[in-house]
């Protein structure tokens, strides 16, 4: 990175925000990550959720078949 230039990383546009309830322990761990990395909690949560949505595997316990 050239130190003489101001570099701005492209961001994906947001469609807004909706509330979601999470376990207090998960909130605390994300808050700690946010404080350690100086990355806003909303951005950390979004990264975790996008990763999870891209890698989810749904298993039907009744017949053992898998859906992705």
C-alpha angles and dihedrals in degrees: 000000000000108000092207093065133068106236121202119190115224115249131203111247116252125229089210132272135285125193120251128182118230134180113275092238092054090048091052093050092049090047090053090050089049093051093046095047100030088230115136115256091237091058093048092048091048091051092051093047095047090049092049093047091052093049104037121131120193118208124192104218092203098062103012093235117142129224123189 
